[in-house]
Amino acid sequence: MRFSRRQFILSAAAGFAVAPRASFAAGKLNVVATTGMIADTVRRIGGDMVEVRGLMGPGVDPHAYRQTRSDIVAMTRADIVFWHGLYLEAQMEDFFHKLEKRGSVVSVTDKLPRDLLRGHDDYNDKYDPHVWMDPKIWVLVAERVRDALIEARPEQRAVFEANASAFADELRVLADYANRTLATVNAESRVLLTAHDAFGYFGTAYDFEVMGIQGISTESEAGLNRISALVDMLVERKIGAVFVESSVSDRSMRAVIEGAAAKGHDVKIGGELFSDAMGTEGTYEGTYVGMIDHNVTVIASALGGEAPDRGLNGKLSAGS
């Protein structure tokens, strides 16, 4: 008997007979996390007590991601599934809400104070999901992960608390580096133009004017009027650098650069930033700290600020 994709998803979400859950009592906690940022945070806090599978690797856009059959099997077998929330994984939300009935699903943003979140111009109940762009907010996400792990394995509380505390200290050092480094960019140059509106929290934290060709979701389209307006802005304000993103096509950004060139203004690509996904697995940029270190260092350098070539910890890849 052949099952359609929809039948498979509904069967797995409703009955969970497809893949029985592992027992909390045995061995490491079996954890699934949607984004690389969450997966890295779980590993940092869980340490040797967790086995983590991240669903979305380098260059993957979480706004458009749909769970595969192997993802569904992994999530139904997991002791805990961590997902972001705030409508980031828009194509997967229905599945997560069905999975929640088992009590093993945790949205890492569900307890963030709403006054820290950026609202949406068109929807009163929707927020910008890109909170990882501000390490100070990510400290609160790490605390949510810590608490969920403690709830699953209370006997390991001391380990999880110690790991979370060390990670939080590292995030505070990262935030301090970002403040110092980005402060070296002149006020008139603090314009960050990227492929989509993923850097709003970054702009709020570090006093940058942030513009995206597309909206908060990469599913929105960049219209000709939007591109034309951005070209005019670059020319009028003599902005010399824009940025592409590792998980978003650079087609619209190329159109902006060409439009500015047609008006006699030279704009360069200041670098590739990590927006919705981290760098290559196994590299420094493939960690949360490395991701933010890379972004801060590249932005500051491209916009005329001062930043060490290899970033905060001297670990950035050459040419970052």
One Martini backbone bead per residue (centre of mass of N, CA, C, O) as a GRO file, in nm:
protein
  320
    1MET     BB    1   0.094   0.037   0.025
    2ARG     BB    2   0.054   0.370  -0.066
    3PHE     BB    3   0.177   0.683   0.047
    4SER     BB    4   0.129   0.990   0.088
    5ARG     BB    5   0.263   1.262   0.223
    6ARG     BB    6   0.011   1.347   0.381
    7GLN     BB    7  -0.050   1.071   0.512
    8PHE     BB    8   0.217   1.047   0.661
    9ILE     BB    9   0.196   1.300   0.837
   10LEU     BB   10  -0.073   1.233   0.975
   11SER     BB   11   0.012   0.963   1.094
   12ALA     BB   12   0.251   1.066   1.262
   13ALA     BB   13   0.100   1.298   1.422
   14ALA     BB   14  -0.143   1.124   1.540
   15GLY     BB   15  -0.011   0.820   1.619
   16PHE     BB   16   0.306   0.734   1.620
   17ALA     BB   17   0.355   0.442   1.472
   18VAL     BB   18   0.599   0.479   1.284
   19ALA     BB   19   0.780   0.604   1.546
   20PRO     BB   20   0.900   0.526   1.824
   21ARG     BB   21   0.992   0.639   2.117
   22ALA     BB   22   1.226   0.720   2.315
   23SER     BB   23   1.375   0.685   2.619
   24PHE     BB   24   1.462   0.883   2.884
   25ALA     BB   25   1.623   0.657   3.057
   26ALA     BB   26   1.814   0.621   2.799
   27GLY     BB   27   2.078   0.774   2.778
   28LYS     BB   28   2.064   0.999   2.562
   29LEU     BB   29   1.925   1.266   2.437
   30ASN     BB   30   1.688   1.288   2.180
   31VAL     BB   31   1.744   1.552   1.944
   32VAL     BB   32   1.551   1.801   1.768
   33ALA     BB   33   1.640   2.067   1.536
   34THR     BB   34   1.584   2.297   1.308
   35THR     BB   35   1.810   2.494   1.350
   36GLY     BB   36   2.140   2.565   1.385
   37MET     BB   37   2.120   2.755   1.631
   38ILE     BB   38   1.971   2.555   1.812
   39ALA     BB   39   2.156   2.309   1.793
   40ASP     BB   40   2.408   2.449   1.913
   41THR     BB   41   2.279   2.523   2.185
   42VAL     BB   42   2.213   2.237   2.278
   43ARG     BB   43   2.504   2.135   2.275
   44ARG     BB   44   2.621   2.339   2.480
   45ILE     BB   45   2.421   2.253   2.717
   46GLY     BB   46   2.411   1.931   2.695
   47GLY     BB   47   2.644   1.793   2.576
   48ASP     BB   48   2.685   1.455   2.657
   49MET     BB   49   2.350   1.433   2.698
   50VAL     BB   50   2.334   1.478   2.378
   51GLU     BB   51   2.158   1.411   2.064
   52VAL     BB   52   2.183   1.604   1.763
   53ARG     BB   53   1.941   1.707   1.514
   54GLY     BB   54   1.962   1.899   1.229
   55LEU     BB   55   1.757   2.002   0.966
   56MET     BB   56   1.909   2.284   0.898
   57GLY     BB   57   2.147   2.380   0.700
   58PRO     BB   58   2.345   2.525   0.506
   59GLY     BB   59   2.152   2.751   0.308
   60VAL     BB   60   1.883   2.721   0.458
   61ASP     BB   61   1.538   2.808   0.436
   62PRO     BB   62   1.298   2.825   0.686
   63HIS     BB   63   1.047   2.957   0.544
   64ALA     BB   64   1.043   2.704   0.309
   65TYR     BB   65   1.054   2.460   0.482
   66ARG     BB   66   1.005   2.104   0.451
   67GLN     BB   67   0.931   1.818   0.570
   68THR     BB   68   1.052   1.511   0.572
   69ARG     BB   69   1.033   1.186   0.626
   70SER     BB   70   1.289   1.172   0.804
   71ASP     BB   71   1.204   1.399   0.991
   72ILE     BB   72   0.948   1.269   1.104
   73VAL     BB   73   1.083   1.026   1.229
   74ALA     BB   74   1.277   1.182   1.414
   75MET     BB   75   1.056   1.342   1.575
   76THR     BB   76   0.891   1.088   1.680
   77ARG     BB   77   1.162   0.975   1.836
   78ALA     BB   78   1.203   1.205   2.008
   79ASP     BB   79   1.233   1.356   2.317
   80ILE     BB   80   1.305   1.637   2.171
   81VAL     BB   81   1.160   1.930   2.012
   82PHE     BB   82   1.313   2.207   1.854
   83TRP     BB   83   1.170   2.526   1.791
   84HIS     BB   84   1.122   2.852   1.721
   85GLY     BB   85   0.902   3.029   1.587
   86LEU     BB   86   0.738   3.311   1.481
   87TYR     BB   87   0.694   3.189   1.184
   88LEU     BB   88   0.950   3.065   1.056
   89GLU     BB   89   0.822   2.761   1.020
   90ALA     BB   90   0.561   2.786   0.829
   91GLN     BB   91   0.545   2.485   0.689
   92MET     BB   92   0.544   2.332   1.004
   93GLU     BB   93   0.329   2.413   1.220
   94ASP     BB   94   0.110   2.194   1.211
   95PHE     BB   95   0.291   1.963   1.299
   96PHE     BB   96   0.377   2.077   1.576
   97HIS     BB   97   0.091   2.096   1.700
   98LYS     BB   98   0.049   1.791   1.692
   99LEU     BB   99   0.310   1.710   1.852
  100GLU     BB  100   0.244   1.861   2.128
  101LYS     BB  101   0.055   1.636   2.256
  102ARG     BB  102   0.319   1.490   2.382
  103GLY     BB  103   0.523   1.715   2.522
  104SER     BB  104   0.807   1.734   2.314
  105VAL     BB  105   0.761   2.044   2.237
  106VAL     BB  106   0.979   2.338   2.171
  107SER     BB  107   0.960   2.679   2.186
  108VAL     BB  108   1.222   2.912   2.217
  109THR     BB  109   1.010   3.187   2.205
  110ASP     BB  110   0.748   3.162   2.399
  111LYS     BB  111   0.899   3.340   2.659
  112LEU     BB  112   0.937   3.598   2.536
  113PRO     BB  113   0.928   3.916   2.568
  114ARG     BB  114   0.726   4.122   2.376
  115ASP     BB  115   0.904   4.392   2.413
  116LEU     BB  116   1.152   4.260   2.235
  117LEU     BB  117   0.975   4.259   1.989
  118ARG     BB  118   0.914   4.284   1.652
  119GLY     BB  119   0.685   4.404   1.471
  120HIS     BB  120   0.420   4.406   1.236
  121ASP     BB  121   0.276   4.617   1.013
  122ASP     BB  122   0.022   4.406   0.924
  123TYR     BB  123   0.046   4.241   1.214
  124ASN     BB  124  -0.034   4.220   1.547
  125ASP     BB  125   0.045   3.886   1.591
  126LYS     BB  126   0.329   3.949   1.458
  127TYR     BB  127   0.681   3.860   1.441
  128ASP     BB  128   1.004   3.890   1.436
  129PRO     BB  129   1.219   3.599   1.430
  130HIS     BB  130   1.535   3.729   1.429
  131VAL     BB  131   1.672   3.706   1.737
  132TRP     BB  132   1.975   3.601   1.684
  133MET     BB  133   2.097   3.896   1.614
  134ASP     BB  134   2.083   3.910   1.941
  135PRO     BB  135   2.264   3.791   2.201
  136LYS     BB  136   2.088   3.894   2.439
  137ILE     BB  137   1.838   3.729   2.348
  138TRP     BB  138   1.977   3.445   2.325
  139VAL     BB  139   2.004   3.400   2.624
  140LEU     BB  140   1.698   3.338   2.662
  141VAL     BB  141   1.692   3.093   2.479
  142ALA     BB  142   1.897   2.927   2.639
  143GLU     BB  143   1.718   2.910   2.892
  144ARG     BB  144   1.493   2.747   2.757
  145VAL     BB  145   1.666   2.504   2.694
  146ARG     BB  146   1.761   2.440   2.976
  147ASP     BB  147   1.477   2.389   3.101
  148ALA     BB  148   1.399   2.152   2.914
  149LEU     BB  149   1.632   1.965   2.995
  150ILE     BB  150   1.568   1.954   3.297
  151GLU     BB  151   1.284   1.834   3.266
  152ALA     BB  152   1.396   1.569   3.131
  153ARG     BB  153   1.679   1.589   3.333
  154PRO     BB  154   1.701   1.660   3.659
  155GLU     BB  155   1.977   1.509   3.737
  156GLN     BB  156   2.132   1.736   3.526
  157ARG     BB  157   2.119   2.031   3.624
  158ALA     BB  158   2.415   2.116   3.684
  159VAL     BB  159   2.518   2.081   3.397
  160PHE     BB  160   2.322   2.269   3.245
  161GLU     BB  161   2.378   2.526   3.412
  162ALA     BB  162   2.682   2.547   3.356
  163ASN     BB  163   2.668   2.556   3.047
  164ALA     BB  164   2.477   2.802   3.026
  165SER     BB  165   2.659   3.003   3.174
  166ALA     BB  166   2.901   2.988   2.979
  167PHE     BB  167   2.744   3.072   2.726
  168ALA     BB  168   2.643   3.346   2.828
  169ASP     BB  169   2.922   3.470   2.861
  170GLU     BB  170   2.994   3.448   2.559
  171LEU     BB  171   2.760   3.629   2.459
  172ARG     BB  172   2.850   3.887   2.609
  173VAL     BB  173   3.119   3.915   2.466
  174LEU     BB  174   2.999   3.934   2.183
  175ALA     BB  175   2.827   4.190   2.231
  176ASP     BB  176   3.068   4.369   2.305
  177TYR     BB  177   3.216   4.343   2.037
  178ALA     BB  178   2.993   4.459   1.863
  179ASN     BB  179   2.979   4.736   1.992
  180ARG     BB  180   3.275   4.824   1.945
  181THR     BB  181   3.301   4.771   1.638
  182LEU     BB  182   3.041   4.926   1.526
  183ALA     BB  183   3.129   5.209   1.650
  184THR     BB  184   3.346   5.259   1.405
  185VAL     BB  185   3.109   5.341   1.241
  186ASN     BB  186   2.984   5.577   1.077
  187ALA     BB  187   2.679   5.715   1.086
  188GLU     BB  188   2.639   5.752   0.764
  189SER     BB  189   2.719   5.423   0.725
  190ARG     BB  190   2.459   5.294   0.887
  191VAL     BB  191   2.382   5.090   0.628
  192LEU     BB  192   2.176   4.790   0.585
  193LEU     BB  193   2.177   4.600   0.288
  194THR     BB  194   1.961   4.329   0.210
  195ALA     BB  195   1.766   4.079   0.091
  196HIS     BB  196   1.630   4.057   0.380
  197ASP     BB  197   1.447   4.121   0.686
  198ALA     BB  198   1.688   4.002   0.927
  199PHE     BB  199   1.830   4.283   1.086
  200GLY     BB  200   1.656   4.433   1.305
  201TYR     BB  201   1.794   4.356   1.577
  202PHE     BB  202   2.065   4.462   1.498
  203GLY     BB  203   1.984   4.757   1.456
  204THR     BB  204   1.883   4.806   1.745
  205ALA     BB  205   2.149   4.724   1.899
  206TYR     BB  206   2.361   4.906   1.678
  207ASP     BB  207   2.255   5.150   1.515
  208PHE     BB  208   2.099   5.059   1.240
  209GLU     BB  209   2.001   5.087   0.915
  210VAL     BB  210   1.754   4.867   0.789
  211MET     BB  211   1.740   4.685   0.471
  212GLY     BB  212   1.510   4.506   0.259
  213ILE     BB  213   1.405   4.383  -0.030
  214GLN     BB  214   1.261   4.200   0.139
  215GLY     BB  215   1.098   4.076   0.376
  216ILE     BB  216   1.092   3.880   0.649
  217SER     BB  217   1.015   3.693   0.425
  218THR     BB  218   1.128   3.508   0.145
  219GLU     BB  219   0.832   3.480   0.017
  220SER     BB  220   0.859   3.748  -0.062
  221GLU     BB  221   0.857   4.007  -0.301
  222ALA     BB  222   1.053   4.196  -0.528
  223GLY     BB  223   0.980   4.487  -0.651
  224LEU     BB  224   1.045   4.736  -0.870
  225ASN     BB  225   0.989   4.970  -0.675
  226ARG     BB  226   1.182   4.880  -0.454
  227ILE     BB  227   1.441   4.878  -0.618
  228SER     BB  228   1.429   5.173  -0.711
  229ALA     BB  229   1.435   5.301  -0.425
  230LEU     BB  230   1.712   5.180  -0.343
  231VAL     BB  231   1.879   5.307  -0.561
  232ASP     BB  232   1.823   5.600  -0.484
  233MET     BB  233   1.940   5.580  -0.197
  234LEU     BB  234   2.233   5.504  -0.273
  235VAL     BB  235   2.288   5.756  -0.440
  236GLU     BB  236   2.208   5.989  -0.242
  237ARG     BB  237   2.394   5.853   0.011
  238LYS     BB  238   2.655   5.707  -0.083
  239ILE     BB  239   2.643   5.397  -0.082
  240GLY     BB  240   2.907   5.134  -0.111
  241ALA     BB  241   2.749   4.887   0.047
  242VAL     BB  242   2.638   4.553   0.023
  243PHE     BB  243   2.444   4.244   0.103
  244VAL     BB  244   2.457   3.908   0.118
  245GLU     BB  245   2.311   3.574   0.146
  246SER     BB  246   2.344   3.234   0.210
  247SER     BB  247   1.999   3.175   0.193
  248VAL     BB  248   1.985   3.389  -0.054
  249SER     BB  249   1.932   3.518  -0.334
  250ASP     BB  250   2.121   3.763  -0.545
  251ARG     BB  251   1.942   3.883  -0.773
  252SER     BB  252   1.825   4.150  -0.652
  253MET     BB  253   2.099   4.274  -0.575
  254ARG     BB  254   2.208   4.292  -0.862
  255ALA     BB  255   1.990   4.492  -0.956
  256VAL     BB  256   2.074   4.722  -0.769
  257ILE     BB  257   2.365   4.755  -0.866
  258GLU     BB  258   2.293   4.809  -1.163
  259GLY     BB  259   2.116   5.059  -1.110
  260ALA     BB  260   2.341   5.232  -0.987
  261ALA     BB  261   2.537   5.220  -1.228
  262ALA     BB  262   2.336   5.363  -1.430
  263LYS     BB  263   2.378   5.631  -1.224
  264GLY     BB  264   2.702   5.639  -1.143
  265HIS     BB  265   2.705   5.420  -0.898
  266ASP     BB  266   2.925   5.248  -0.689
  267VAL     BB  267   2.858   4.911  -0.584
  268LYS     BB  268   2.936   4.680  -0.341
  269ILE     BB  269   3.007   4.374  -0.204
  270GLY     BB  270   3.075   4.336   0.138
  271GLY     BB  271   2.932   4.048   0.171
  272GLU     BB  272   2.855   3.745   0.333
  273LEU     BB  273   2.575   3.661   0.518
  274PHE     BB  274   2.427   3.532   0.809
  275SER     BB  275   2.086   3.470   0.865
  276ASP     BB  276   1.912   3.168   0.859
  277ALA     BB  277   2.212   3.051   0.852
  278MET     BB  278   2.491   2.893   0.888
  279GLY     BB  279   2.770   2.756   0.842
  280THR     BB  280   2.975   2.518   0.804
  281GLU     BB  281   3.014   2.227   0.921
  282GLY     BB  282   3.296   2.244   1.150
  283THR     BB  283   3.300   2.543   1.172
  284TYR     BB  284   3.298   2.844   1.320
  285GLU     BB  285   3.054   2.951   1.136
  286GLY     BB  286   2.890   2.679   1.243
  287THR     BB  287   2.830   2.873   1.478
  288TYR     BB  288   2.684   3.105   1.655
  289VAL     BB  289   2.928   3.279   1.727
  290GLY     BB  290   3.057   3.275   1.440
  291MET     BB  291   2.824   3.404   1.289
  292ILE     BB  292   2.826   3.680   1.439
  293ASP     BB  293   3.120   3.748   1.407
  294HIS     BB  294   3.117   3.760   1.103
  295ASN     BB  295   2.905   3.980   1.061
  296VAL     BB  296   3.038   4.206   1.222
  297THR     BB  297   3.313   4.210   1.074
  298VAL     BB  298   3.210   4.255   0.784
  299ILE     BB  299   3.044   4.512   0.825
  300ALA     BB  300   3.259   4.695   0.945
  301SER     BB  301   3.468   4.673   0.715
  302ALA     BB  302   3.278   4.762   0.468
  303LEU     BB  303   3.189   5.050   0.637
  304GLY     BB  304   3.478   5.166   0.773
  305GLY     BB  305   3.567   5.007   1.001
  306GLU     BB  306   3.703   4.830   1.287
  307ALA     BB  307   3.853   4.499   1.239
  308PRO     BB  308   3.952   4.202   1.284
  309ASP     BB  309   4.026   3.971   1.051
  310ARG     BB  310   3.945   3.711   1.269
  311GLY     BB  311   3.805   3.839   1.495
  312LEU     BB  312   3.741   3.784   1.818
  313ASN     BB  313   3.895   3.472   1.818
  314GLY     BB  314   4.070   3.416   1.554
  315LYS     BB  315   3.861   3.205   1.360
  316LEU     BB  316   3.821   3.316   1.102
  317SER     BB  317   3.816   3.291   0.790
  318ALA     BB  318   3.980   3.357   0.532
  319GLY     BB  319   3.801   3.632   0.391
  320SER     BB  320   3.557   3.722   0.590
   0.00000   0.00000   0.00000
